[in-house]
């Protein structure tokens, strides 16, 4: 049985590389978003607001 690489050669290799690169970019973007979300949540959970106790709770 022929593999996609056998049937399509360079075109398949280029497409596969592009796909893997895209998945890598998506994973990196997801990690960045999750990291920023954690920073944002930390900021909101630890902010000091007038009228709250020193630990930031109401």
ABEGO torsion letter per residue (X at the ends): XBBAAAAAEAAAAAAAAAAAAAAAAAAAAAAAAAAAAAAAAAAAAABBBBGBBAAGBX
